[in-house]
Amino acid sequence: MNYFKHPGLFIFCLVFFMIGISRDIMAEADMAQPRLEQLIPNAWLLNGNYFDEHMTVVDTSAGLVVLFPEEKIMVTGDLVLGESSLPVIHRDSGGSISNLISILDQLKGFAGKYTIIVPGHGTYTGPAVIQDQEAYLKELQRAVRDARKSDLDLEQAEKNISMPEYRDHWLYEFVHQANIETMWREVKIH
């Protein structure tokens, strides 16, 4: 079944998966186990505290951020990956690097209120992971824009844009070239 064609089912499965992760984090921190109640679509109570599901179009055509204000937990799913990871953009599923940069910038505004970030991969972490991934994407955007202004073609840009400071990040070998190609399609030179 393609969950992206059935966003309600996708959200239902993802929220309950994330609630399980949040329970594990809370158990490690000796926090009380949550009691979850749905009020109306996209509005929930966790231990009597309201939280939202925020839908975005970023790494795919369906992204989700779940905020637990009282517990200071932000569950980002694949919008933010774990520490020392490069973002993965699924262009064929509607993902956009430019949108991800915008969303990461918005998430930074929330980050001061949330001490625990639960990423899509890796263990939970702090808010600095948001800035790290945004910095990579903005540097990639600048490098691709510069390559286009220098009249390089995509193949030359892929060879020249290595960004060695990110070579040790998880998924570098797998996604960096794909991210260059995705950004190449998004960056327009006027």
N, C-alpha and C positions, 0 to 999 in steps of 0.2 A: 504494500500500500504506500502511495506517495503522500506523506504527511503534509507536504507543502501545499497540496491541492485541497487538503482538509484542515485549514488552520485551527479550527476549534479542537479537533482531536489532537493535533500537534501540540497546541498550548496545554491541553489537559495533561498529556503525557509528560511534557517538559516541566510543567509546574510541579507535578508530583515527584518527578525525578529530583528536581532541585530542592524540594522540601526534604527529601531523604538525605541529601547532602547537607542541608542546613541542620538537620537533626544530629548528624554525625559531628559536625563542628560544635554544636551546642553541647553535646555529650562530652566531648574532649575538654570543653571550657567549663564543665560542671554547671551548665545552664539548664533550666527546666525544659523538658520536652515540649514542643509546641502543640497547641490545639488549633486546628485549621478549620475555618468555616467560610463557605462562599456566600457572599451577600447577594450580589448581582454579577452578571458577566464583567470580568476585569476588576472586580472589587472583592477583597477577601479580608477576613479577620484572622490574625495569628495571635493566640493568647489574648484575644480581645482587642488587639491593635490592628488598625487598618493598614493595608498595603495594596499597591497597584501592580498590575502587569503593564509594562510599557512596550508596545510593539514598534519595531523599527525595520527598515529595509537597508541592510548593510552587507554582511558577509553572504547572505542569501536573501531571497525575497521575504523571509520571515525571520525576524530576530526578536528576542525577548529579554527584558531586564526586569528582575523582580527585586523590589526594595523592601527590606524589613527595618523600618526606622527605629523601633524600640531596641532591637537586637544589634543595630548598626551593621547589618549585613547587606551587601549588594551582590546579587546573583546575576552574572552577566551572560552565562552560556558562552557560546563561541564568539561573542562580540569582543571579548577580551580573553586571550589565552594566558596560560601560566607564565610565571617569571621566566625571563630569557627565552621567550618564544616569539616567533614572527607571526603576525596576523595572516590568516588564510582567507582569501576572497574567492568565493565560488561564483565566478562571472556567469557561468552557464545557468546558474540558479537565480540570477538577478542581483548578485552582489555588486557593490560599488566601493572602491577605495575612497573616493571623495566623500561619499556618505559616511563611511566608517570614520574618517578624520573628523567630520562634523559631530558624529555621535560621541566619539572619544572626548572631544572638547566639552560637550555637554556633561558627560559622565565625570569629568574632572571637577565640574562645579558641584556635583553631589559628593565627590570623594572625601571632602573634609568632614562630612557627616557620617561616613561609613568607615569603620576600621578594618572590616573583613570583606575582601573581594573574593567571591567564589567564581573562578574562571571556568571556561568550557573544558579545559584540559589542565592537568597538573593540580597541585594542592592549593588550598586557599592561601591568600596572600594579602598584602596591603595595597593601598591605593597607588603607590608608585608605579605599579605595573601598567596602569592606564597611560601615564605620561611616557613610559618607555616605548610602548607600542605606537603611540601617536608620533613620537619623535622619529621612529623608523619610517612611518608612512609619509611624514612631511619631508624628510630628507629624500626619500624615494621620489616624491612628487617634484621636488626641486631638481633632482638629477635628471629625471625624464624630461622636464621642461627645458633644461639646459641642452640636453641631447637633441631635442627637436629644433631648438633655436640654432644649433650648430649644424643642422641639416644631416644628422646621422639617420640611418634607417633603423628599423627595429632590431635587426640582427647585430648591427654595430653597437647599438645602445646596450643590448644584453651582454655583450662582451666587455663594454667599458664601465658599466654601473655595477661594481662589485660590492661596495659598502663593507669593507673588511672589518669594521668595528662590530658588525652583526654576524660574522661567520660562525661564532660559537653559539649563536641562538638556535634553539630547537626549531627544526623544519627549514633552516636556511637553504640547504641543498635541494630540498623538495619544492619550496614555494617562492623563493626569491625571484627566479626567472619568470615564473607565472605572474608574480606581482608586477614585475616590470612591464610585461605584455598588457596586463589589465590597465595599469596606469597609462601606458602608451595610448590605449584606445580612449581614455578619459581626458587626457591633457590635450587641449587645443591651443595652438599658437595663432595669434591674430596678427 
